[in-house]
Amino acid sequence: MASTSTRNKGGKGKTHPEEIKKHSRSARAGLIFPVGRIEKNLRQGHYAQRIGQGAAVYMAAVMEYLTAELLDWRGTRASITRDSV
């Protein structure tokens, strides 16, 4: 007879609270920007009647990408300026 630790759970997954790890939507999407805060601001700003599930994730990804590009560009500019002086 198999022990309970190796027994197949039948596809039920993790049901005990101590086994469940909570991950933020930012972590699930692999982002650093806060998806929850962006969604809150989208809803409070009354930009549209309805806001889809992926809208905040998409906006956070775009903002993170643009920020990274801007910082990269500024770093390159600073190193060029420092070398020429």
Buried (B, 14 or more C-beta within 10 A) or exposed (E): EEEEEEEEEEEEEEEEEEEEEEEEBBEEBEBEBBBEEBBEEBBEEEEEEEBEEEBBBBBBBEEBEEEEEEEEEEEEEEEEEEEEE
